[in-house]
Amino acid sequence: MIPTMILFGLAFGRWWRSTLVAAALLWPAVLLGSSVMQTDVGLLGASGLAVANAAVGVLAHQVILRAVRAMRCASPSHGDSR
């Protein structure tokens, strides 16, 4: 279950705010829909854990994105079209 939310964060980490909100709202719905969890037990905790796990994926996405951008800017051929 945890890797699912980390992969969700990795896949949609560019839009990190929407990703974290979606994780908070959709993951408890998935758990309820698949009868893994009852409505009266731990939905807030499940939502918090989903956001925390998705945040790990978002963070990894953002780190990779910034590293790629830094490498592009540091490239000697960047901006030189001759």
DRENVEXVO-311950 format. One record per atom (N, C-alpha, C, CB): chain; atom name; x, y, z. Coordinates in Angstrom, 2 decimals, always signed. Glycine has a CB too. Layout:
+----+----+---------+---------+---------+
: ch : at :       X :       Y :       Z :
+----+----+---------+---------+---------+
:  A : CA :       X :       Y :       Z :
...
+----+----+---------+---------+---------+
This chain:
+----+----+---------+---------+---------+
: ch : at :       X :       Y :       Z :
+----+----+---------+---------+---------+
:  A :  N :   +0.81 :   -1.20 :   +0.00 :
:  A : CA :   +0.00 :   +0.00 :   +0.00 :
:  A :  C :   +0.86 :   +1.27 :   +0.00 :
:  A : CB :   -0.92 :   -0.01 :   +1.20 :
:  A :  N :   +1.91 :   +1.27 :   +0.78 :
:  A : CA :   +2.77 :   +2.45 :   +0.86 :
:  A :  C :   +3.42 :   +2.75 :   -0.48 :
:  A : CB :   +3.84 :   +2.25 :   +1.92 :
:  A :  N :   +3.97 :   +1.76 :   -1.18 :
:  A : CA :   +4.60 :   +2.07 :   -2.48 :
:  A :  C :   +3.63 :   +2.67 :   -3.49 :
:  A : CB :   +5.21 :   +0.82 :   -3.06 :
:  A :  N :   +2.35 :   +2.35 :   -3.37 :
:  A : CA :   +1.36 :   +2.91 :   -4.28 :
:  A :  C :   +1.32 :   +4.43 :   -4.17 :
:  A : CB :   -0.03 :   +2.33 :   -3.99 :
:  A :  N :   +1.32 :   +4.94 :   -2.95 :
:  A : CA :   +1.24 :   +6.38 :   -2.77 :
:  A :  C :   +2.57 :   +7.06 :   -3.10 :
:  A : CB :   +0.83 :   +6.72 :   -1.34 :
:  A :  N :   +3.68 :   +6.37 :   -2.86 :
:  A : CA :   +4.98 :   +6.94 :   -3.24 :
:  A :  C :   +5.05 :   +7.05 :   -4.75 :
:  A : CB :   +6.14 :   +6.07 :   -2.69 :
:  A :  N :   +4.61 :   +6.02 :   -5.47 :
:  A : CA :   +4.60 :   +6.08 :   -6.93 :
:  A :  C :   +3.63 :   +7.14 :   -7.44 :
:  A : CB :   +4.22 :   +4.72 :   -7.50 :
:  A :  N :   +2.52 :   +7.32 :   -6.76 :
:  A : CA :   +1.57 :   +8.38 :   -7.11 :
:  A :  C :   +2.25 :   +9.73 :   -7.00 :
:  A : CB :   +0.31 :   +8.33 :   -6.20 :
:  A :  N :   +2.99 :   +9.94 :   -5.91 :
:  A : CA :   +3.73 :  +11.20 :   -5.73 :
:  A :  C :   +4.82 :  +11.37 :   -6.76 :
:  A : CB :   +4.33 :  +11.25 :   -4.34 :
:  A :  N :   +5.52 :  +10.29 :   -7.10 :
:  A : CA :   +6.55 :  +10.36 :   -8.13 :
:  A :  C :   +5.96 :  +10.72 :   -9.49 :
:  A : CB :   +7.29 :   +9.03 :   -8.23 :
:  A :  N :   +4.84 :  +10.12 :   -9.83 :
:  A : CA :   +4.23 :  +10.33 :  -11.14 :
:  A :  C :   +3.67 :  +11.74 :  -11.30 :
:  A : CB :   +3.14 :   +9.31 :  -11.37 :
:  A :  N :   +3.08 :  +12.26 :  -10.25 :
:  A : CA :   +2.39 :  +13.55 :  -10.37 :
:  A :  C :   +3.04 :  +14.64 :   -9.51 :
:  A : CB :   +0.94 :  +13.40 :   -9.97 :
:  A :  N :   +4.31 :  +14.45 :   -9.19 :
:  A : CA :   +5.01 :  +15.38 :   -8.31 :
:  A :  C :   +5.21 :  +16.78 :   -8.86 :
:  A : CB :   +6.31 :  +14.83 :   -7.97 :
:  A :  N :   +5.07 :  +16.95 :  -10.16 :
:  A : CA :   +5.20 :  +18.28 :  -10.74 :
:  A :  C :   +4.09 :  +19.20 :  -10.21 :
:  A : CB :   +5.16 :  +18.22 :  -12.28 :
:  A :  N :   +2.92 :  +18.65 :  -10.02 :
:  A : CA :   +1.78 :  +19.40 :   -9.50 :
:  A :  C :   +1.59 :  +18.99 :   -8.04 :
:  A : CB :   +0.48 :  +19.14 :  -10.34 :
:  A :  N :   +2.54 :  +19.35 :   -7.21 :
:  A : CA :   +2.62 :  +18.80 :   -5.86 :
:  A :  C :   +1.44 :  +19.16 :   -4.98 :
:  A : CB :   +3.87 :  +19.26 :   -5.21 :
:  A :  N :   +0.90 :  +20.35 :   -5.09 :
:  A : CA :   -0.23 :  +20.71 :   -4.23 :
:  A :  C :   -1.45 :  +19.85 :   -4.54 :
:  A : CB :   -0.59 :  +22.20 :   -4.40 :
:  A :  N :   -1.77 :  +19.76 :   -5.82 :
:  A : CA :   -2.92 :  +18.94 :   -6.22 :
:  A :  C :   -2.70 :  +17.47 :   -5.90 :
:  A : CB :   -3.18 :  +19.10 :   -7.72 :
:  A :  N :   -1.47 :  +17.01 :   -6.02 :
:  A : CA :   -1.15 :  +15.62 :   -5.72 :
:  A :  C :   -1.38 :  +15.30 :   -4.26 :
:  A : CB :   +0.30 :  +15.31 :   -6.10 :
:  A :  N :   -0.96 :  +16.19 :   -3.38 :
:  A : CA :   -1.14 :  +15.94 :   -1.94 :
:  A :  C :   -2.61 :  +16.02 :   -1.54 :
:  A : CB :   -0.33 :  +16.95 :   -1.12 :
:  A :  N :   -3.35 :  +16.94 :   -2.14 :
:  A : CA :   -4.79 :  +17.02 :   -1.85 :
:  A :  C :   -5.50 :  +15.77 :   -2.36 :
:  A : CB :   -5.41 :  +18.30 :   -2.49 :
:  A :  N :   -5.14 :  +15.35 :   -3.57 :
:  A : CA :   -5.75 :  +14.14 :   -4.13 :
:  A :  C :   -5.43 :  +12.92 :   -3.28 :
:  A : CB :   -5.28 :  +13.91 :   -5.58 :
:  A :  N :   -4.19 :  +12.83 :   -2.80 :
:  A : CA :   -3.82 :  +11.71 :   -1.93 :
:  A :  C :   -4.66 :  +11.71 :   -0.66 :
:  A : CB :   -2.32 :  +11.77 :   -1.58 :
:  A :  N :   -4.87 :  +12.87 :   -0.09 :
:  A : CA :   -5.65 :  +12.97 :   +1.15 :
:  A :  C :   -7.11 :  +12.59 :   +0.94 :
:  A : CB :   -5.57 :  +14.39 :   +1.71 :
:  A :  N :   -7.64 :  +12.89 :   -0.23 :
:  A : CA :   -9.05 :  +12.62 :   -0.47 :
:  A :  C :   -9.31 :  +11.25 :   -1.12 :
:  A : CB :   -9.62 :  +13.70 :   -1.34 :
:  A :  N :   -8.45 :  +10.87 :   -2.04 :
:  A : CA :   -8.72 :   +9.65 :   -2.81 :
:  A :  C :   -8.31 :   +8.36 :   -2.11 :
:  A : CB :   -8.02 :   +9.74 :   -4.12 :
:  A :  N :   -7.21 :   +8.40 :   -1.36 :
:  A : CA :   -6.75 :   +7.16 :   -0.75 :
:  A :  C :   -7.75 :   +6.59 :   +0.26 :
:  A : CB :   -5.42 :   +7.39 :   -0.07 :
:  A :  N :   -8.31 :   +7.40 :   +1.16 :
:  A : CA :   -9.35 :   +6.83 :   +2.04 :
:  A :  C :  -10.56 :   +6.31 :   +1.27 :
:  A : CB :   -9.81 :   +7.89 :   +3.05 :
:  A :  N :  -10.89 :   +6.97 :   +0.15 :
:  A : CA :  -12.01 :   +6.49 :   -0.67 :
:  A :  C :  -11.68 :   +5.13 :   -1.28 :
:  A : CB :  -12.34 :   +7.51 :   -1.79 :
:  A :  N :  -10.43 :   +4.95 :   -1.72 :
:  A : CA :  -10.01 :   +3.65 :   -2.26 :
:  A :  C :  -10.09 :   +2.58 :   -1.17 :
:  A : CB :   -8.57 :   +3.74 :   -2.83 :
:  A :  N :   -9.64 :   +2.92 :   +0.03 :
:  A : CA :   -9.69 :   +1.95 :   +1.13 :
:  A :  C :  -11.12 :   +1.57 :   +1.49 :
:  A : CB :   -8.97 :   +2.50 :   +2.35 :
:  A :  N :  -12.00 :   +2.55 :   +1.48 :
:  A : CA :  -13.41 :   +2.27 :   +1.78 :
:  A :  C :  -14.05 :   +1.46 :   +0.66 :
:  A : CB :  -14.19 :   +3.58 :   +1.99 :
:  A :  N :  -13.75 :   +1.82 :   -0.57 :
:  A : CA :  -14.35 :   +1.13 :   -1.71 :
:  A :  C :  -13.91 :   -0.31 :   -1.85 :
:  A : CB :  -14.02 :   +1.86 :   -2.97 :
:  A :  N :  -12.70 :   -0.59 :   -1.42 :
:  A : CA :  -12.21 :   -1.97 :   -1.51 :
:  A :  C :  -12.44 :   -2.75 :   -0.22 :
:  A : CB :  -10.72 :   -1.97 :   -1.85 :
:  A :  N :  -13.19 :   -2.19 :   +0.70 :
:  A : CA :  -13.54 :   -2.82 :   +1.98 :
:  A :  C :  -12.33 :   -3.17 :   +2.83 :
:  A : CB :  -14.34 :   -4.06 :   +1.73 :
:  A :  N :  -11.26 :   -2.43 :   +2.68 :
:  A : CA :  -10.08 :   -2.63 :   +3.51 :
:  A :  C :  -10.29 :   -1.97 :   +4.86 :
:  A : CB :   -8.81 :   -2.07 :   +2.82 :
:  A :  N :  -11.07 :   -0.90 :   +4.89 :
:  A : CA :  -11.24 :   -0.12 :   +6.10 :
:  A :  C :  -12.72 :   +0.17 :   +6.32 :
:  A : CB :  -10.43 :   +1.19 :   +6.03 :
:  A :  N :  -13.09 :   +0.25 :   +7.58 :
:  A : CA :  -14.46 :   +0.62 :   +7.95 :
:  A :  C :  -14.55 :   +2.15 :   +8.06 :
:  A : CB :  -14.88 :   -0.06 :   +9.29 :
:  A :  N :  -15.74 :   +2.69 :   +7.94 :
:  A : CA :  -15.91 :   +4.14 :   +7.95 :
:  A :  C :  -15.62 :   +4.77 :   +9.31 :
:  A : CB :  -17.31 :   +4.50 :   +7.53 :
:  A :  N :  -15.78 :   +4.03 :  +10.37 :
:  A : CA :  -15.61 :   +4.63 :  +11.69 :
:  A :  C :  -14.20 :   +4.51 :  +12.25 :
:  A : CB :  -16.57 :   +4.00 :  +12.63 :
:  A :  N :  -13.31 :   +3.86 :  +11.54 :
:  A : CA :  -11.99 :   +3.60 :  +12.09 :
:  A :  C :  -10.91 :   +4.22 :  +11.21 :
:  A : CB :  -11.75 :   +2.09 :  +12.22 :
:  A :  N :  -10.21 :   +5.20 :  +11.74 :
:  A : CA :   -8.96 :   +5.68 :  +11.18 :
:  A :  C :   -8.92 :   +6.33 :   +9.83 :
:  A : CB :   -8.11 :   +4.62 :  +11.14 :
:  A :  N :   -9.99 :   +6.92 :   +9.35 :
:  A : CA :   -9.91 :   +7.58 :   +8.05 :
:  A :  C :   -8.98 :   +8.78 :   +8.07 :
:  A : CB :  -11.29 :   +8.01 :   +7.61 :
:  A :  N :   -8.98 :   +9.50 :   +9.16 :
:  A : CA :   -8.07 :  +10.65 :   +9.27 :
:  A :  C :   -6.62 :  +10.18 :   +9.29 :
:  A : CB :   -8.39 :  +11.48 :  +10.53 :
:  A :  N :   -6.36 :   +9.11 :   +9.99 :
:  A : CA :   -5.01 :   +8.55 :  +10.02 :
:  A :  C :   -4.58 :   +8.03 :   +8.66 :
:  A : CB :   -4.92 :   +7.44 :  +11.04 :
:  A :  N :   -5.50 :   +7.37 :   +7.96 :
:  A : CA :   -5.20 :   +6.87 :   +6.62 :
:  A :  C :   -4.92 :   +8.01 :   +5.67 :
:  A : CB :   -6.35 :   +6.02 :   +6.08 :
:  A :  N :   -5.67 :   +9.08 :   +5.82 :
:  A : CA :   -5.46 :  +10.26 :   +4.98 :
:  A :  C :   -4.09 :  +10.89 :   +5.26 :
:  A : CB :   -6.58 :  +11.29 :   +5.21 :
:  A :  N :   -3.74 :  +10.99 :   +6.52 :
:  A : CA :   -2.44 :  +11.57 :   +6.89 :
:  A :  C :   -1.28 :  +10.73 :   +6.40 :
:  A : CB :   -2.36 :  +11.73 :   +8.40 :
:  A :  N :   -1.39 :   +9.41 :   +6.52 :
:  A : CA :   -0.34 :   +8.53 :   +6.02 :
:  A :  C :   -0.24 :   +8.58 :   +4.50 :
:  A : CB :   -0.59 :   +7.10 :   +6.48 :
:  A :  N :   -1.37 :   +8.71 :   +3.84 :
:  A : CA :   -1.36 :   +8.82 :   +2.38 :
:  A :  C :   -0.63 :  +10.08 :   +1.94 :
:  A : CB :   -2.79 :   +8.81 :   +1.82 :
:  A :  N :   -0.90 :  +11.18 :   +2.63 :
:  A : CA :   -0.22 :  +12.44 :   +2.30 :
:  A :  C :   +1.28 :  +12.33 :   +2.58 :
:  A : CB :   -0.83 :  +13.61 :   +3.10 :
:  A :  N :   +1.64 :  +11.72 :   +3.69 :
:  A : CA :   +3.06 :  +11.57 :   +4.03 :
:  A :  C :   +3.78 :  +10.71 :   +3.00 :
:  A : CB :   +3.21 :  +10.95 :   +5.43 :
:  A :  N :   +3.18 :   +9.62 :   +2.58 :
:  A : CA :   +3.80 :   +8.75 :   +1.59 :
:  A :  C :   +3.86 :   +9.41 :   +0.22 :
:  A : CB :   +3.05 :   +7.44 :   +1.50 :
:  A :  N :   +2.80 :  +10.10 :   -0.16 :
:  A : CA :   +2.82 :  +10.82 :   -1.44 :
:  A :  C :   +3.85 :  +11.94 :   -1.40 :
:  A : CB :   +1.42 :  +11.39 :   -1.76 :
:  A :  N :   +4.03 :  +12.57 :   -0.25 :
:  A : CA :   +5.01 :  +13.65 :   -0.12 :
:  A :  C :   +6.43 :  +13.13 :   -0.35 :
:  A : CB :   +4.91 :  +14.30 :   +1.27 :
:  A :  N :   +6.71 :  +11.90 :   +0.04 :
:  A : CA :   +8.02 :  +11.30 :   -0.23 :
:  A :  C :   +8.24 :  +11.20 :   -1.74 :
:  A : CB :   +8.14 :   +9.90 :   +0.43 :
:  A :  N :   +7.22 :  +10.74 :   -2.46 :
:  A : CA :   +7.31 :  +10.66 :   -3.91 :
:  A :  C :   +7.42 :  +12.02 :   -4.56 :
:  A : CB :   +6.13 :   +9.93 :   -4.46 :
:  A :  N :   +6.67 :  +12.99 :   -4.07 :
:  A : CA :   +6.73 :  +14.35 :   -4.60 :
:  A :  C :   +8.11 :  +14.93 :   -4.37 :
:  A : CB :   +5.65 :  +15.25 :   -3.93 :
:  A :  N :   +8.66 :  +14.72 :   -3.21 :
:  A : CA :   +9.99 :  +15.23 :   -2.90 :
:  A :  C :  +11.03 :  +14.63 :   -3.84 :
:  A : CB :  +10.36 :  +14.94 :   -1.44 :
:  A :  N :  +10.95 :  +13.33 :   -4.06 :
:  A : CA :  +11.88 :  +12.67 :   -4.99 :
:  A :  C :  +11.72 :  +13.23 :   -6.40 :
:  A : CB :  +11.66 :  +11.14 :   -5.00 :
:  A :  N :  +10.49 :  +13.44 :   -6.82 :
:  A : CA :  +10.23 :  +14.02 :   -8.15 :
:  A :  C :  +10.84 :  +15.41 :   -8.27 :
:  A : CB :   +8.72 :  +14.09 :   -8.42 :
:  A :  N :  +10.63 :  +16.22 :   -7.26 :
:  A : CA :  +11.14 :  +17.60 :   -7.29 :
:  A :  C :  +12.67 :  +17.63 :   -7.29 :
:  A : CB :  +10.61 :  +18.39 :   -6.11 :
:  A :  N :  +13.29 :  +16.75 :   -6.52 :
:  A : CA :  +14.76 :  +16.69 :   -6.48 :
:  A :  C :  +15.30 :  +16.29 :   -7.85 :
:  A : CB :  +15.25 :  +15.69 :   -5.39 :
:  A :  N :  +14.70 :  +15.28 :   -8.44 :
:  A : CA :  +15.14 :  +14.84 :   -9.77 :
:  A :  C :  +14.92 :  +15.94 :  -10.81 :
:  A : CB :  +14.40 :  +13.55 :  -10.20 :
:  A :  N :  +13.77 :  +16.58 :  -10.76 :
:  A : CA :  +13.46 :  +17.66 :  -11.70 :
:  A :  C :  +14.47 :  +18.80 :  -11.60 :
:  A : CB :  +12.04 :  +18.19 :  -11.44 :
:  A :  N :  +14.79 :  +19.21 :  -10.40 :
:  A : CA :  +15.76 :  +20.30 :  -10.21 :
:  A :  C :  +17.16 :  +19.90 :  -10.61 :
:  A : CB :  +15.75 :  +20.77 :   -8.77 :
:  A :  N :  +17.52 :  +18.65 :  -10.38 :
:  A : CA :  +18.85 :  +18.17 :  -10.79 :
:  A :  C :  +18.97 :  +18.16 :  -12.31 :
:  A : CB :  +19.11 :  +16.76 :  -10.23 :
:  A :  N :  +17.93 :  +17.73 :  -12.99 :
:  A : CA :  +17.95 :  +17.72 :  -14.46 :
:  A :  C :  +18.02 :  +19.15 :  -14.99 :
:  A : CB :  +16.70 :  +17.00 :  -15.03 :
:  A :  N :  +17.26 :  +20.05 :  -14.41 :
:  A : CA :  +17.30 :  +21.44 :  -14.85 :
:  A :  C :  +18.67 :  +22.06 :  -14.60 :
:  A : CB :  +16.23 :  +22.26 :  -14.14 :
:  A :  N :  +19.29 :  +21.75 :  -13.48 :
:  A : CA :  +20.62 :  +22.28 :  -13.18 :
:  A :  C :  +21.65 :  +21.74 :  -14.16 :
:  A : CB :  +21.02 :  +21.93 :  -11.73 :
:  A :  N :  +21.52 :  +20.46 :  -14.52 :
:  A : CA :  +22.46 :  +19.88 :  -15.48 :
:  A :  C :  +22.28 :  +20.51 :  -16.86 :
:  A : CB :  +22.26 :  +18.36 :  -15.57 :
:  A :  N :  +21.04 :  +20.81 :  -17.24 :
:  A : CA :  +20.80 :  +21.46 :  -18.53 :
:  A :  C :  +21.40 :  +22.85 :  -18.56 :
:  A : CB :  +19.29 :  +21.53 :  -18.82 :
:  A :  N :  +21.24 :  +23.59 :  -17.48 :
:  A : CA :  +21.78 :  +24.95 :  -17.43 :
:  A :  C :  +23.30 :  +24.95 :  -17.39 :
:  A : CB :  +21.24 :  +25.69 :  -16.21 :
:  A :  N :  +23.90 :  +23.94 :  -16.81 :
:  A : CA :  +25.35 :  +23.86 :  -16.71 :
:  A :  C :  +25.98 :  +23.33 :  -17.99 :
:  A : CB :  +25.73 :  +22.99 :  -15.54 :
:  A :  N :  +25.17 :  +22.81 :  -18.89 :
:  A : CA :  +25.68 :  +22.25 :  -20.13 :
:  A :  C :  +26.31 :  +23.35 :  -20.98 :
:  A : CB :  +24.55 :  +21.54 :  -20.92 :
:  A :  N :  +27.49 :  +23.13 :  -21.55 :
:  A : CA :  +28.15 :  +24.15 :  -22.35 :
:  A :  C :  +27.41 :  +24.48 :  -23.64 :
:  A : CB :  +29.56 :  +23.71 :  -22.67 :
:  A :  N :  +26.59 :  +23.57 :  -24.14 :
:  A : CA :  +25.88 :  +23.82 :  -25.38 :
:  A :  C :  +24.52 :  +24.47 :  -25.14 :
:  A : CB :  +25.71 :  +22.53 :  -26.14 :
:  A :  N :  +24.15 :  +24.70 :  -23.89 :
:  A : CA :  +22.87 :  +25.30 :  -23.60 :
:  A :  C :  +22.83 :  +26.75 :  -24.08 :
:  A : CB :  +22.57 :  +25.23 :  -22.10 :
:  A :  N :  +21.85 :  +27.06 :  -24.87 :
:  A : CA :  +21.68 :  +28.43 :  -25.33 :
:  A :  C :  +22.54 :  +28.79 :  -26.54 :
:  A : CB :  +21.98 :  +29.38 :  -24.23 :
:  A :  N :  +23.38 :  +27.89 :  -26.97 :
:  A : CA :  +24.26 :  +28.17 :  -28.10 :
:  A :  C :  +23.71 :  +27.43 :  -29.32 :
:  A : CB :  +25.73 :  +27.74 :  -27.80 :
:  A :  N :  +23.11 :  +28.15 :  -30.24 :
:  A : CA :  +22.48 :  +27.52 :  -31.40 :
:  A :  C :  +23.36 :  +27.58 :  -32.65 :
:  A : CB :  +21.15 :  +28.19 :  -31.68 :
:  A :  N :  +24.61 :  +27.91 :  -32.50 :
:  A : CA :  +25.47 :  +28.02 :  -33.69 :
:  A :  C :  +26.05 :  +26.73 :  -34.11 :
:  A : CB :  +26.57 :  +28.96 :  -33.45 :
+----+----+---------+---------+---------+
